[in-house]
Amino acid sequence: MTPVAEPYGQTALTVVRTRVTDPLVRPLLRELGEEYSTRYGKDAHGELSRYPAEEFTPPHGVLLLLLRAGAAVAGGAYRRLDAGTAELKRIWTHSAHRRRGLARRVVAELEREAALRGYRRIYLTTGPRQPEARSLYLATGYTPLFDTSADPESIGPLPFEKHIAAPDTGET
């Protein structure tokens, strides 16, 4: 797919579809591993390699990055959970680029890609010590599949879902 450039400050953002093995993905995995390890008090780098890389490649999955001046500033992926459901994984924004709507952009791009691939439901989980992620998913229309009034630590991974429509092809 051709990269799409859009304004972001003085430098355009480019959306690229790539593979887990791409060197541009390393900052995403490294920073996620460090952040998860800090928040949960154990080495989380193994969790990041829990799924085979091919699960995040077409036709059933995708991994995308937002690049600014050739460097990854945000990214995420989805994989096939079942025939109608894509599971979002590893939504990330580089710590120097947060609070600029990039995670929302990543989620929207992943939803669009999933709809084009025939998925009609998105599922995801986030950790109980990631209130920013919880807020992101609530703000982008995801339905919590847990009691939002309960202490997140008592729940464990927090599941969400969102039903998505088929893309409008313009045909009638």
N, C-alpha and C positions, 0 to 999 in steps of 0.2 A: 504494500500500500504506500502511496506517496505521502511523505510528511506534509503536515499542514502547519503553516506558520501563522501565528497570531501575536498581536502586541502584548508585551509585558514589560512595563517600564520603558527603558530605551532599547531593549533587546527583545526580539521576537521569540515566542515560545514555539517549539516544534513538537508535534506529537509523533512518536515513532513506535511501531510495533516491533518487538524484538524477541530474543530468547534469553533464558536464564543465564546462559553461558556468555552472553555479551559482556565485555568489560565495562560498559556503561551501567550495567546493573549492579556492579560491586558496591558502589556507595549506598544504594538502597539496602542491600542485604547487610552490609556492615553496620550501618546506623540503626537499622531495625533490630539487629542482634544486640547491639549495645543498649538500646533503649529498653527492650524487653528484659534483658538481664538486670538492668538497674531497677526497673519497676517491680520485677517479680523475684529478685534475689537469687536467681540461679542462671547458669549459662543457657541462653536461649538460642545460640547459634545453630544447634542441632535441629531445633524446631523449624528453622527456616529451610532446611533441606529435607524435610519430612516427606514431601511429595516429589515424585519423579519430574524432572524438567519438562518432559514431553506432555505432561498434563496441562501445561500453560502455552501450548502451541495449537494453531488451527489444525483441524476444524473445530475441536471441542473447547479450546481455551485460547487465551491471549495474554500477553504481557505487554504493557505499554509504558512508555516513559514520556514525561514532558521535559524537553531539553531547552536550556537557555544558554546561548553562546556555546553550544556543543556539550554542556555538562548537564547531567540529570539533576533536576530540581524537585521532581515528584514522579510517582509511578504507582503501579498496582497491576493486579492480574485477576483473572478468573479461570476457573476450571469447571469441567462438567461434573455436576453432582448427580443428576439423572437426566433423562431425555428432555425434560422441559425446564430444568433448573441449572443455572450457573451459580457457582459459589465464589464470591469475591474473596481475595486473599492479598495480604501484604500491601494495603493502601499506605502510602508513605509520602511525606513531604520533607525535604531536607530541612534540618533545623534552622538554617539561615534564611529560609524562604517561607516560613509559616505565617499564618494569619493573612494570606493574600488570595484565598479562594482556590488554591491549586488542588487541594484534596477533592473539593466539590467538582472541579473540572475533570479530575481523574475518574471519579465515580460516574459522572455523566458520560464520559467517553466509553467506559467499560459497559455501562448499561446499553448505550447505542450499539456497540459491537455485539453484545449478547443478543439484542433484539434482531439484528441482522442475521445472526446465526440460528435463529429460530427459538431461542429461549424465551419463556414468558414469565419466569419467576427468577428473582435473584435472592440468594440466601447468603448469610454471612454470620460469623461470630466475632466478637471482640472481647478483649480481656476486661475483667472487672476493675482493673487499675488504669484504664484508658478512658477517662471521662471525655477527652476531646473527641475520640472516635465515636463514643456513644452519642455525643451532641451532633456530630457530623451526620450520622445515619438518621437520627430523629429529624434533623433539619432538612434532609434530602428525601423525606417521604417514606422512610423505612418503618415498618411496623415491628415493635418489639414483641418477641415471643416469650416474654418473661414478665414478672410483676415489677413494674418500674418503681414501685414504692418500697420494694425490698432492698436490703443492703446488698450491693453488687457482689461483695466478697462472699456472701452466703449462696450465691447462685453459681458462680464459676463463670465459664464463657457465656457471654450474653448474646443470644441468637436474635437475628432480625430477618425480615423478609420484605420483598417488594415485588408486586406483580407489574410487569411491563407489557406494553402494547406492541403489536407487530409494527414494524416501520411503515410509514406512509410512503407508498411507492408512486403516488400520483395517478395510479390507474383507477378507473371506475368501472 
